[in-house]
Amino acid sequence: METKAGFVTIVGLPNAGKSTLMNALIGEQLSVATNKPQTTRKKIVGILSEPDYQMVFLDTPGILKPEYLLQEKMLDFVFSSVRDTDLLLVIVDITIDKSGSRLLENETVQKILRAEKCPKILIINKIDESDKNIVEALISKAEKTELFNNIIPVSAKLKFNLESVIETIKENLPVHPKYYPDDQITDESERFFVSEIIRGKIFELLKEEIPYSTEVIIAEFKERDKKSKDYISAEIVVEKETQKPIVIGNQGTMIKRIGNNSRLEIEKFLGKEVFLELRVKVRNKWRSNKNLLRSFGYDIKDE
């Protein structure tokens, strides 16, 4: 049987619904999705396999103008992901960007759209929260740019019209053997997703700048037999001493909430009970520190 397979990169501005879209398309909660922008910091792979095709999705950080080294690396993830991709999904949140101008007139987006020769699909997200006339106006505007092969309105959250997205991607995939076994849904480790789950809970529970100043490092991950709980020790890294008590909370209430909420989702993800221990550590201005970013798994090269 002839198979199709290829890489599908999802790009867009912060908080457009990229992670929600990928999770909905593959049917797994792989990428952290919150209502805060910049939740995704690295490209995350999600794999959808059927007998006659395989789609390797890359969820990327939101496109923004970098203000510090971490954001520069996030933008690097975007460029490395779109390079040599087989298909580009460009997503816009119509509730935030009703006319599409913020996306379509963004310099970085324009650079990507005009540089990459692969098929491009514009995904208009959250149409369930918009008006039909606004959606039609955006479709008309996007068609006039002649930058997109297809334009598909969806609701990623409600999983509306995702069949059209899958079929359109399938039509544009190259004939190619599958890249991964059919039962593999990602190329990341369990440790990576455990850290992402904890970071997602921090984004959900803490406000303002605090979530953006945190990173989660898995210090220990001990798998035990079926009769015992897996042991996970994680460090929540913050940038300032003043942020540490906020993450811990009054009498430890906040870190207990983060830990409990994280543990429940980790257990669901791993399919077994875990003992989760959280500590808070201060690493001064880590978001602009090359050595710390490198130790946290970011691809930092010496110039």
C-alpha positions as CSV (number, residue, x, y, z in Angstrom):
1,M,0.0,0.0,0.0
2,E,1.3,3.4,-0.9
3,T,1.8,5.6,2.1
4,K,2.1,9.4,2.6
5,A,4.2,10.9,5.3
6,G,5.5,14.4,6.1
7,F,6.3,17.1,8.6
8,V,3.6,19.6,9.3
9,T,4.7,22.8,11.2
10,I,2.1,24.9,13.0
11,V,3.0,28.6,13.3
12,G,1.2,31.7,14.5
13,L,1.2,34.6,16.9
14,P,1.2,33.9,20.7
15,N,-2.0,32.4,22.1
16,A,-3.6,31.7,18.7
17,G,-4.4,28.1,19.6
18,K,-1.4,26.2,18.1
19,S,-1.1,23.8,21.0
20,T,-4.8,23.2,21.3
21,L,-5.0,22.6,17.5
22,M,-2.2,20.0,17.6
23,N,-3.6,18.2,20.6
24,A,-7.0,18.0,19.0
25,L,-5.6,16.8,15.7
26,I,-3.6,13.9,17.2
27,G,-6.1,13.2,20.0
28,E,-3.5,13.5,22.8
29,Q,-2.7,16.2,25.3
30,L,1.0,16.5,24.4
31,S,1.5,20.3,24.1
32,V,0.8,22.6,27.1
33,A,-2.2,24.7,26.3
34,T,-3.2,27.6,28.6
35,N,-4.9,30.9,28.1
36,K,-1.6,32.7,28.5
37,P,0.6,33.6,25.6
38,Q,4.2,32.1,25.2
39,T,3.3,28.9,27.0
40,T,5.1,26.8,24.4
41,R,8.8,27.4,24.5
42,K,10.2,24.6,22.3
43,K,9.0,22.8,19.3
44,I,7.0,19.8,20.3
45,V,6.4,16.8,18.1
46,G,3.1,15.0,17.9
47,I,2.6,12.1,15.5
48,L,-0.7,11.0,13.9
49,S,-0.5,7.6,12.2
50,E,-3.1,5.8,10.1
51,P,-2.6,2.8,7.7
52,D,-2.0,5.0,4.7
53,Y,-0.4,8.1,6.1
54,Q,1.6,9.7,8.9
55,M,1.6,13.3,9.9
56,V,4.4,14.6,12.1
57,F,3.2,17.8,13.7
58,L,5.6,20.4,15.1
59,D,4.0,22.8,17.6
60,T,6.1,26.0,17.8
61,P,6.4,29.0,20.1
62,G,4.3,32.0,19.2
63,I,6.0,34.5,16.9
64,L,7.0,37.7,18.7
65,K,9.7,40.3,18.8
66,P,12.3,38.9,21.2
67,E,13.1,41.0,24.3
68,Y,15.6,38.6,25.9
69,L,17.7,35.6,25.0
70,L,15.1,33.0,25.8
71,Q,12.6,34.6,23.4
72,E,15.4,34.7,20.8
73,K,15.8,30.9,21.1
74,M,12.0,30.5,21.0
75,L,12.0,32.3,17.6
76,D,15.0,30.1,16.5
77,F,12.8,27.1,17.2
78,V,10.2,28.5,14.8
79,F,12.6,29.1,12.0
80,S,14.3,25.7,12.4
81,S,10.9,24.0,12.4
82,V,9.6,25.7,9.2
83,R,12.9,25.0,7.4
84,D,12.4,21.9,5.1
85,T,8.9,21.3,6.5
86,D,6.5,19.6,4.0
87,L,3.5,21.7,5.0
88,L,2.8,24.9,6.9
89,L,-0.3,25.4,9.1
90,V,-0.6,29.1,9.8
91,I,-3.2,29.8,12.6
92,V,-5.0,33.0,13.5
93,D,-7.3,33.6,16.4
94,I,-10.2,35.5,14.9
95,T,-11.5,36.7,18.3
96,I,-8.2,38.6,18.8
97,D,-7.2,39.4,15.3
98,K,-10.6,39.9,13.6
99,S,-9.2,41.4,10.3
100,G,-6.1,39.2,10.3
101,S,-3.9,42.2,10.1
102,R,-1.8,41.4,13.1
103,L,-0.9,38.1,11.6
104,L,-0.8,38.9,7.9
105,E,1.2,42.1,8.3
106,N,3.7,40.7,10.8
107,E,7.2,41.0,9.4
108,T,8.4,37.6,10.6
109,V,5.2,35.9,9.4
110,Q,5.6,37.5,6.0
111,K,9.3,36.4,5.9
112,I,8.3,32.8,6.6
113,L,5.4,32.8,4.2
114,R,7.4,34.2,1.3
115,A,10.5,32.2,2.0
116,E,9.0,28.7,2.3
117,K,7.9,27.0,-0.9
118,C,5.8,24.3,0.7
119,P,2.0,24.3,0.7
120,K,0.5,26.7,3.2
121,I,-2.9,26.3,4.9
122,L,-4.4,29.2,6.9
123,I,-6.4,28.0,9.9
124,I,-9.0,30.5,11.2
125,N,-9.5,29.4,14.8
126,K,-12.3,30.1,17.3
127,I,-15.0,30.7,14.7
128,D,-17.5,29.4,17.3
129,E,-16.8,32.7,19.2
130,S,-17.0,34.9,16.1
131,D,-19.5,36.2,13.6
132,K,-20.1,34.6,10.1
133,N,-19.5,38.0,8.3
134,I,-16.2,38.5,10.1
135,V,-15.1,35.0,9.2
136,E,-16.0,35.5,5.6
137,A,-14.3,38.9,5.4
138,L,-11.1,37.4,6.8
139,I,-11.3,34.5,4.3
140,S,-11.7,37.0,1.4
141,K,-8.8,39.1,2.7
142,A,-6.5,36.1,3.0
143,E,-7.4,34.8,-0.5
144,K,-6.3,38.1,-2.0
145,T,-2.8,37.7,-0.6
146,E,-2.4,34.5,-2.7
147,L,-0.1,33.2,0.0
148,F,-2.2,30.2,1.0
149,N,-3.2,27.0,-0.8
150,N,-6.2,26.5,1.4
151,I,-8.1,28.4,4.1
152,I,-10.0,26.4,6.7
153,P,-12.2,27.9,9.5
154,V,-12.2,25.7,12.6
155,S,-12.8,25.6,16.4
156,A,-9.8,23.7,17.7
157,K,-11.3,23.7,21.2
158,L,-14.6,22.2,20.1
159,K,-12.8,20.0,17.4
160,F,-15.1,21.5,14.7
161,N,-14.1,21.0,11.1
162,L,-10.8,19.3,12.0
163,E,-11.7,16.5,9.5
164,S,-11.2,19.1,6.7
165,V,-7.8,20.0,8.1
166,I,-6.7,16.3,8.2
167,E,-8.0,15.6,4.7
168,T,-6.3,18.8,3.3
169,I,-3.0,17.9,4.9
170,K,-3.3,14.4,3.6
171,E,-3.8,15.7,0.0
172,N,-0.7,17.7,0.3
173,L,1.6,15.2,1.9
174,P,4.4,13.6,-0.2
175,V,4.4,9.9,-1.0
176,H,7.0,8.7,1.6
177,P,7.5,5.8,4.0
178,K,6.5,6.5,7.6
179,Y,9.2,8.2,9.8
180,Y,8.0,6.6,13.1
181,P,6.4,3.3,14.3
182,D,2.6,3.5,14.2
183,D,2.3,3.3,18.0
184,Q,4.6,6.3,18.6
185,I,2.9,9.6,19.3
186,T,6.0,11.8,20.0
187,D,9.7,11.8,20.0
188,E,10.1,13.4,23.4
189,S,10.8,11.6,26.7
190,E,8.4,11.2,29.6
191,R,10.7,13.5,31.7
192,F,10.1,16.3,29.2
193,F,6.3,16.0,29.3
194,V,6.3,15.8,33.1
195,S,8.2,19.1,33.2
196,E,5.8,20.6,30.7
197,I,2.8,19.5,32.8
198,I,4.2,21.1,35.9
199,R,5.0,24.3,33.9
200,G,1.5,24.3,32.5
201,K,0.0,24.3,36.0
202,I,2.3,27.2,37.0
203,F,0.9,29.2,34.0
204,E,-2.6,28.3,35.1
205,L,-2.2,29.2,38.8
206,L,0.2,32.1,38.9
207,K,-0.4,35.6,37.4
208,E,1.4,38.4,35.6
209,E,5.2,37.9,35.0
210,I,5.8,35.0,37.4
211,P,5.0,32.1,34.9
212,Y,7.3,33.6,32.3
213,S,10.1,33.8,34.8
214,T,9.9,30.1,35.6
215,E,11.4,26.9,34.2
216,V,10.9,23.4,35.4
217,I,13.8,20.9,35.7
218,I,13.3,17.2,36.5
219,A,16.0,16.4,39.1
220,E,15.1,12.8,39.6
221,F,12.7,10.4,37.9
222,K,12.8,6.9,39.5
223,E,10.5,4.2,38.0
224,R,9.5,1.6,40.5
225,D,7.6,-1.7,40.3
226,K,3.9,-1.8,39.9
227,K,3.4,-2.0,43.7
228,S,5.2,1.3,44.4
229,K,4.7,4.8,43.1
230,D,7.2,6.4,40.7
231,Y,9.3,9.1,42.4
232,I,9.7,12.4,40.7
233,S,11.7,15.3,42.1
234,A,11.3,18.6,40.2
235,E,12.8,22.0,40.6
236,I,10.9,25.2,39.8
237,V,13.4,27.8,38.8
238,V,12.6,31.5,39.2
239,E,14.7,34.6,38.3
240,K,14.5,36.6,41.6
241,E,14.4,36.0,45.3
242,T,11.2,38.0,45.5
243,Q,9.5,35.5,43.2
244,K,10.2,32.4,45.4
245,P,7.7,33.2,48.2
246,I,5.0,33.9,45.5
247,V,5.5,30.4,44.0
248,I,5.6,28.8,47.5
249,G,2.6,30.8,48.7
250,N,1.4,31.5,52.3
251,Q,2.4,28.5,54.4
252,G,3.1,26.6,51.2
253,T,-0.4,26.7,49.9
254,M,0.5,27.7,46.3
255,I,3.2,25.1,45.8
256,K,0.9,22.5,47.2
257,R,-1.8,23.4,44.7
258,I,0.8,23.3,41.8
259,G,2.0,19.9,43.1
260,N,-1.4,18.4,43.5
261,N,-2.8,19.6,40.2
262,S,0.4,18.5,38.4
263,R,0.5,15.1,40.1
264,L,-3.1,14.3,39.0
265,E,-2.3,15.1,35.4
266,I,1.1,13.3,35.5
267,E,-0.6,10.2,36.8
268,K,-3.1,10.4,34.0
269,F,-0.3,10.8,31.4
270,L,1.9,8.0,32.8
271,G,-1.0,5.7,33.7
272,K,0.3,5.0,37.2
273,E,0.5,6.7,40.6
274,V,3.5,9.0,41.4
275,F,5.1,10.7,44.3
276,L,5.9,14.3,43.2
277,E,8.2,16.5,45.2
278,L,8.7,20.1,44.2
279,R,11.4,22.6,45.2
280,V,11.8,26.3,44.3
281,K,15.3,27.5,43.3
282,V,16.5,31.0,42.3
283,R,18.7,31.4,39.2
284,N,19.3,35.1,38.7
285,K,18.2,36.3,35.2
286,W,18.3,32.8,33.8
287,R,16.3,33.8,30.7
288,S,19.3,35.8,29.5
289,N,22.0,33.5,30.7
290,K,23.6,31.3,27.9
291,N,25.0,28.7,30.3
292,L,21.8,28.3,32.2
293,L,19.6,28.2,29.1
294,R,21.9,25.5,27.7
295,S,21.7,23.5,30.9
296,F,17.9,23.7,30.7
297,G,17.9,22.1,27.2
298,Y,17.8,25.1,24.9
299,D,20.1,25.0,21.9
300,I,22.5,27.8,22.7
301,K,25.6,28.0,20.6
302,D,28.7,30.1,21.4
303,E,29.3,32.9,18.9
